[in-house]
Amino acid sequence: MFLERRPGAAGPLAIAFVDYHRFTAINYKLPLLDIVVGAAHLVAEANGITRAGHVRDKIAKLIACRRRCAGSPSWPRCGPGRAPRESGCWIRSP
């Protein structure tokens, strides 16, 4: 729709979107995971099952997922196949 009569620009636009999304997704994933972990704990607490093994296991997995996300915010900016921009951000090499 935005690239009418310019199909050659579709590929670079798609790559730019992917790189931008990878770079910014960490900004909303962590708060969302915090909400999910908190809500899971509150629901378990309301039902009196916070000490049940399967509940503790699931909440631990949610916390581990959150920590993995928090520990990897730099992966979209570095690594093989990436080239630096003048701004200091790293982008995917074409």
N, C-alpha and C positions, 0 to 999 in steps of 0.2 A: 504494500500500500504506500509506503514512504519512498520506495525505490522504483517508481514507475519509469519504465523504459531505461533502467540502469541495472540489469541483472548482474553485472560484474561487481557491483558494490555490495551485493548480498553476503558474500563470503566474509570479507573484511568486517562488515557490520556485525555478523554473527560472532566472529572471534572477539571483537571488541566488547560485545555484550557479555560473553562468557568470562573474559578476563576481569571486567568490571564487577560482575556478580561474585566471582570467587574472592575478589579483593574486599568487597563490602559485606558479604554474607555473614561474616563473623560478628558484625555489629548487631544483628538481630538474633542470631542463633543462641548466643550465651544467655541473654535475658529470657528468651523463650524457654530454654532448658531449665533455668532457675525456677521459672513459674511451674513447669511440669514437675520438677522434683519436689517443690514445696507443696503443690496440690496433691501429689501422690502421698506424701507424708501426712497431710491434713486429713485426707480421706481414710487412710489407714488408722489414724488416731481416732477419728470420729467413730469408726467401727470397732475400735478396741483390738486391732490386730497388728499393731506396730511391731510386736515381738515375734510374729509368725515367721518361720524361716523363709517361706516363698516370698513373702512381702519384703522382708529385709534384703533378699537376693535381688528382687526387681529394683528396689530403690538404690541398691549399691550399683547395679548396672547403669541406671540413669545417671548417677553421680560420676561413674567412670566415663560415660559418654560425654558428659559436660566437661570433665577434665581433659579429655582428648581434644575436644574442640578448643578449649582455652589454651592448650599447649601447642597448637599448630596454626596460629594466625599468620605466620610468616611464610608458609609453604607456597601460597600463590605468587609470592614476589621473587622467589629464587629457584634455583635448580637448573638442570640441563634444558637447553632449548629456550632460554629466556635472555632477553637483552635489556639493558637499562635505558630508560628515557632520560632526558635532560632534567626532569623534575625529581629524579631519584627513584621513581616507581619502576618496577620490573614488569615487562610485558612479554607475551609469548612471541618467539621469533617466527616469522612467516615461513 
